[in-house]
Amino acid sequence: MLVARIELADAMGDSVKGSGKFRLVLLGHEHDGDSSIGTPLYSWRVPILSRADQYEHYDSVTRTYLFKLKMDRAYRGAQPPVLRVTFTSARGDRLEVEDTVPPQHVSGGAEP
């Protein structure tokens, strides 16, 4: 399982809720030792379109969206994978960010 916390912020940097769709993609490296990323290992789509979706995913304490992303096997690459997150708002605005995932944060198997 990969646990991801995503914060949406307004123009002044304050945390906000949003209505739209998240797409999260875990990317590996083309070949071990290769610095270029691009091999999609997993992909998840999470709609946040209803009040129920907000209750399910928004953590008001951390002011982030919490996603527990299931994986059927652990990542074993020589270099850490990259998580690319795309948020497309209900209005059609698109935000994208990616970051390296430390290996200890990527595990496989059943949910704890």
Secondary structure, DSSP 8 states (H G I E B T S, - for coil): -EEEEE-EE-TTS-EE---EEEEEEEEEESSTT---EEEEEEEEEEEE-SHHHHHHHEETTTTEEEEEE--SS----SS--EEEEEEEETTS-EEEEEEE--GGG---SS--
